[in-house]
């Protein structure tokens, strides 16, 4: 078991590095639009030089200056020319090859240097920005996880115990509806109805300095928007697994030995149903995180998902922030995958992960 965990942990780091490398190349090949204002643009290119992604040089030869400004000399694609001292000299910023940029980036990351923001909050370290946003995202998703697990299990067990009854049909209809509706559509509906029309709940996320009841009421709509689809999925899976286990021979044997139906369900049926349920619950946390990206945007939540969309916008294309956020989301996904595999052996000790025949 220990050997299996070590091997899987090594693979987690290998896959994380591969995914981040692909992200780096894709982000660097994408079109980049520097700031429109002259001062902001020069700060942007100076930061690129400081990060090791561009080089700069001064040109003071009047003949060369004239040829560069007239277009006779074509600079590499992505270059930028800053005119200084009323045209007496030029500061020329030129990109270095992507392969060299990649080596510089790997060296910086290996030294825990993820750089600073170049567009959203210039010269602020990216992990200072992420630290403010990740806390909000994790709190929101953990609350949604705590809400949907007991509710989904309750409706799934209820539907399985009353299979083919009116209750089961009603629950199955609700499951089909909420699984079919995307979370962002449901979130828009909740905001329009309960936020704007009825005014029962805030129609946008409270500000950071808001405390007390208004802060907690501001969490209700996004938690519901994240939870309904997960509740439906967990209900369907619980019903399917428990319905199958309830017809198995060991449950019937337990009933013949004198156990009541609730005792047989709790002691035997639910325990065996947890083998596929627990991994799905752990893996669903990744789905909640991906769903919260759009919901954070709709509800104006200052979380990591909204930051990711802001950094992708035209005019705010921030490489370092995108790479750091990619590392965060990829790490969560890989960690959840590892925990899913380990959970099989925890729920059912008869399952040996990585064991040999």
N, C-alpha and C positions, 0 to 999 in steps of 0.2 A: 504493500500500500504506500509506504514512504517513497519507494522508488518510483511508483506511478505518479505521485504528487510532484516529485522533483522533475521528472521528465515533462509533465504537463506545464509546470511553471516555466521551464526553459523555453518551451514552445510558445508560451504566452508572450515572453519578451521578444522572441524571433518574429512572431506575427505582428506584434505591436510596431517593431522597427520597420518591417516591410510595409505595413499600411501607412505609417507616417512618411516613409520614403516616397511612396506613390503619391500621397497627398502633396508633398513638397514639389514634386515634378509637375503635377497637374496645376497647382496654384501658380508656379513660376511660368508655365507656358500660357496661362490664361492672359487675355489682354489686361493691361494695367493703365489706369487713368490717374495721373498725378493730380494734386490739388490745383484748383484754378488760380488761386491767389499766388502772386509771385513769391512773397516771403514764405508762405506755407509750403510752396513747391520746392524752394531751395532747402528748407529744413528737412523735407521728405528725402531729397536726394542726398543730403549730407548724412542722414541716418542710414541710408542704403550703403554709403561708403563705410561708415563706422561698423556696420554689421558684416562687412566683407563681401557684399553682393555687387558693388560697383567700384570703379576707380575714378579719381578726379585728377585733373592736371590743369595748369595755367598755360595759356597761349598768349604771348606778348608780341609776337612777330606781326607787324601790320599787314604784310602780304598774306600770311596764313589766315589772319583774322578776316580779311576781306574775302578770301576764297571760301571760308567756312560759312560766313554770313550770306554770301551770294549763292551758295549751294554747289559751287564747283567741287568742293571736297565733301563727299558723303560720309557722314559718321555712321557707326554701327546702329542698327535698329534698337530703339529704346534709349538712345543717348539724349542728353539735355545740355543746352548751352546757356550759361548765365553770363550776361554782359555786365562787366564791372568797369568802374572809372570812366563812364561815358564812352565806352567802346574802346578804351585803350588796352584792355585785356579781356580775355574770355576764360571762364572756368568751365571746363568741359567734363561732364559726368558720362562715363561709358560703362555699360554692363559687362561683367566678366562671364565666361561660358557657364552654362548651367551645371556642368559636371564639376567645375571648380567651386561654384556656389554650394553645391551639395556637400562637398568635402568640408567646406567652412561650416556649414550648418551642422553636420555630424559632430565636428569638433566642439562647437559651441554647446550642443545638447549634451554631449558627454561630460561637459563641465557644468551642467545644470544651468546653462545660460540660454534661456529661450528668447532673449531679446526684449525689446520694448515695443509698445504700440506705435505705429507710424501714422495712423489716420484717425482712429476713434479718439484716443487720448494720447497725443504725441509725447514720446519720451517717458511714459509711465510703464514700468515693468509689467509684462503681460500677466504674470501670476498674481500681481497685486490687483489687477482688474478682475481676473477670474475668481480670486478669493472672495470678492464682494458678491459675485453673481452665483457661484456654485452653491453657496450656502442656501440661497433662496430656492434654487432648483431642487436640491436634494431634500429640503424640508417639504416642499410641495409634493414631490413624488413619494416620499416616505409616508406622508399623511394619506395620500391616495392609496398606497399599498395597504396600510393598516385598515382603511375603510373597506376596501373591496374584498379582502380575503374572507373575513367572517360573513359578510353579506353573500358573497358568491357561494361559499360552502353551505350556508343555510338554505338558500334557494335550490342548490343542486341536490342536497340531501332530501329536502322536502319533495322535490319533483321525483326523485328515485323511489322514495317510500310510498308515494301516491301515483305510481306510474299509470298512465292511460286514464287518469281521472280528470275532472274539470280543472283542478289545481295544476296538474302537470301540463295540461294543454295551454292554460293561461301563461304559465312560466315559460314554456317553450315558445309561445308567440312573442313574449317580451324579449326573450333571448335573440330570436331571429331579427326583430326590429333593431335592437341596440347594436347587434354585431354588424348590421348592414349600414348603419349611419356612421360616417367618419366623425372622429372626435372634434374636429374643428367646426363641422356643421352643427353638431350638438352644442358646442360652446357658443356659437353665434346665436343659436336659438335661446339658450339660457340667459345670455346677456341681454338680448332684445326683450324677452318676456319679463324676467325677474329683475333686471337692472334698469331698463328704460321705461317699459310700460307700467309695471306694477310698483317699481321703486322699492322693493323689499330688501334688495341687496345692492352693494356698490357695483356700478357698471364698469369700474376699472379698479385695478389693484391699488390699495392704499399706499401713500408715500412712506418713505423709510422712517420718518419721525412719528408716524401714527402708531399709537399703542392702545391697549384696551380692547373693548368689544368690537370697534370698527375694524381693527386689524384682523381679528379672527373671522368676522363676517366676510371680509374680503377674500378669505381663503376658500369659502364655501363653493362658489361657482367654478373656479378652476379645478378643485378637487372632484366635484361632480362631473365636470367635463372629461377628466381623465379616468374616472372610476367606472362609468356606465358600461363602456365597451369591455373593460376587464372583468367586471361583474358578470356580464353576459357570457364571456368566454369561459370563465371558471365555473359558472353554473352548468353550462353545457357539458364540460369535461367531467365535472363531479357526477352529474346525473348518469352519463354514459358509463363511467367506471363503476360506480356504486350499483347501478342496475345489473351489470354483468356479475359483480361479486355476490350480490344477494341471491342469485340463482345457482351459485356454485355449491358443490357437495359439502364442503367443510362448514358452511353457514347452516345448511340443513341439518348436519350432524350436531352442531351446537344447539339448534332448537330442539332436537330430539333428546338431548341430554338435560333439558329442563331450563335452558336460558330463555328469558323473555326476548321479544323482538328487539326492544331497545338495547338490551345487553348484547345480543348477537351482533347488532349493527355496530355498536361502539367498540366492543372488544375485538371483533374479528373482521367484519366487513370494512369498516373505515380504515383500519390499519393496513389492510392489503390495498385499498384504493389509494392510499397516500403515496405509493411507489411512483405512479406517474404524475400525481398532483403536485407534490413538493417541487420537483424539477421545473414544472410548468410555471409555478408561482415565482420561483427564483428568476427564471428567464423572462417573465413578464415585466420585471422591473426595467429591463432594457427597452421594452416596448413603451412603457410609461414615459421614459426619458425622451424617446424619439417623438412621441405624441405631444409632449410638453413644449417642443420647439415652436410649433405653430400656435398653441394655446397661449404661450407666454407673449407672443406677438399680438394676438387678438385682445388679450386682457391687460396689456401694458405691464406685464410682470418683469421686473428688472433681474431676470435670471440668465443662465448660461445659454439657453436656447435663443432668447431674443438677441443676446450679444452675437451669437453665431450668424443670425440673419442680418444683423446690422453690419457685421464685418464683411459680408458677401455683397452688399449693395454697391452699385456703381457709384464711384466717388468716395467710398469708404473701404476699399479693398485692402484689408489689413492682414498681410501674410502671417506675421508672428502670432497674432491673436487666433487666426484660423487654425494654425498648426497646433497651438496649445490646446484649443478646444477639441480638435481632432484627437489629440492624445488622451484627453479626459474621457470623451465618449467611447473611444476604442478600448481604453483600459477597463471601463465599467462593463462593456460587452464581453471582453475576454475573461474578466474575473467572474462574471455571472456564468459564463460557459464552464469554467473550472468548478464552480460551486455546484452547478447542475450535475456534473459527472460525479462529484464526491457525495452528493446527497443521496444517490441511489444506494450506496453502501451504508449510509447512516440510517436511512429509513428501513432498509431491509438488510440486516447483517449477513444474510446468506449470499448477497451479491459481492463478489470480490473484484474490485477495480484493478485492472492490469494483471490479474492472476493468470497463471499458466495451467494448462490441463495436466 
